[in-house]
């Protein structure tokens, strides 16, 4: 075990924000509930500084309303709030995985996190599994090599994305199964990263012929969908061999001085 690298986890402020975000999205913390810096700090065993920073993150997302010198009040959420959160996160996670699948990208941190998480699940150690579930995703964000994308995903992290019909233990089993499939695909096949011309969202939406949920419908926007498209206006920006138009394009098409 001495050759294992140090696990990378979210900064303290984002870990606290993650705990609170999960509680709000699952409605464990209801609308109108008052939370204080000192109370949350004592609950999670941390100083008030990262808790204050976490409150600012959640206030920016509209999940709480700050009260000067009095902590914060939980704001109401609805189905659209939850759907918007998971739809945005799903898009960013997918793009990060696509970028991390390019030829030559080091996936050792992702692999390590998966292996330790799998062992934690076998040992029924849910706390350890949660840590390395987080490390698995962070490994992919790091490998994607896009700081803005990593920052956005970090700010949206809320741990295991469970529906109300599944226990944490059961969802951990689903999670590790999905992680295995993701890691195997990234190693064996690489991925193709598609892109479209800016401002083409309305046109792209018209090219979707049908959409069908094929797995995990209880997870809402994070369910697995099958799309049928026609005349889809997309470009291959990163191919399965790692050729990257973001890198080659500027040099190839730059106007002469």
BABA-346910 format. One record per residue (C-alpha): residue in one letter; y, z, x. Coordinates in steps of 0.2 Angstrom, whole numbers, plus 5000, padded with zeros to 4 digits. Each point is the difference from the previous one (the first is absolute). Layout:
BEGIN
aYZX
...
end
This chain:
BEGIN
x500050005000
x501250025015
x500349815000
x500850004983
x501949974999
x501250114991
x500149974982
x501649934993
x500750084984
x501649994991
x501550105005
x500150174991
x501449954988
x498949854994
x498550114999
x501050124989
x500749864989
x498249934999
x499450174993
x501450014987
x499949814995
x498250024996
x500350154990
x501449914990
x499149844998
x498450094993
x501250114989
x499450165008
x501950035003
x500749964983
x501849944995
x501250145001
x499050115012
x501150085013
x499550005018
x500850095015
x500149975018
x499350185004
x498649984987
x499449845006
x500150055018
x499050154997
x498749914989
x499749875014
x500250115015
x501549915008
x501850045004
x501449954987
x500749865011
x498649874996
x500050064982
x501949964999
x499749835007
x498549974988
x501150054985
x501349865006
x498649875001
x499450044982
x501850014993
x500349835007
x498449944991
x500650084984
x498650124998
x501150165002
x501850044997
x500850115014
x501050164995
x501250065013
x499350165008
x498750014986
x498649885005
x499649864988
x499449964983
x498649884996
x500549854991
x499049914986
x498849865005
x499249874989
x498749875001
x501349875008
x500450135013
x498250025005
x499649814999
x501649965011
x499450125013
x498249945002
x500449814998
x501350015014
x498850105011
x498649894996
x501049845006
x500650095016
x498250075004
x499349824998
x501349925011
x499750135013
x498149985000
x500349815001
x501150025016
x498850125008
x498649884998
x500749875012
x499049955015
x500250125015
x500750154990
x499350175005
x499250084986
x499250155010
x501150134991
x499549934983
x498250015005
x500150175007
x500950074984
x498649924989
x498650075010
x500750185000
x500449994982
x498249944996
x499450155009
x501250124991
x499449934983
x498150035005
x500550185005
x500950024983
x501650045010
x501449934988
x501450065010
x499449915016
x499649854990
x501850004993
x500750015017
x499049855006
x500249904984
x501950015005
x499649965018
x499049844995
x501549934990
x501250055014
x498949915012
x500249844990
x501950024998
x500150025019
x498949855004
x501149904988
x501450025012
x501450004987
x501150155001
x500849974984
x498449984991
x499350165008
x501650094995
x499949954982
x498150044998
x500250175008
x501450044988
x498849954985
x498550095006
x499250124988
x498250025006
x498549964990
x500549894985
x498950084986
x500049964982
x499850144988
x498249964997
x499450035018
x499950155011
x500650015017
x498350015007
x499449854990
x501649905005
x499750045018
x498349914999
x500949854992
x501350015014
x498850005014
x499049854993
x501649904998
x500550055018
x498349945007
x500249834991
x501849985006
x499650045018
x498549895000
x501049864993
x501450025013
x498850005014
x498849864995
x501149884992
x501850035004
x501249954986
x501249874994
x501850064997
x500949894987
x501949994997
x501249914988
x501849945001
x501250144996
x500550004981
x498449924995
x499350144990
x500349934983
x499249845005
x498550095008
x499850104984
x499949844990
x498549945011
x498950154995
x498849934987
x499150164996
x499850185006
x498550114998
x499650185005
x498350005009
x499850175006
x500850184999
x501049974984
x500450184999
x501149985015
x501349904991
x501049895012
x498850045014
x498549934991
x499249855008
x500649844992
x499349825000
x501449874998
x499849814996
x501449905007
x500549824999
x501149905012
x500550165008
x501549975011
x499550115015
x500049975019
x498750065013
x501250115011
x498650095010
x498349915001
x498350085003
x500149965018
x501650105002
x501249855001
x501650074994
x501449894993
x501250145001
x499849995019
x499849815002
x501149944987
x501750065007
x499649925017
x499349844992
x501449974987
x501550075010
x501549885000
x500549955018
x501650085007
end
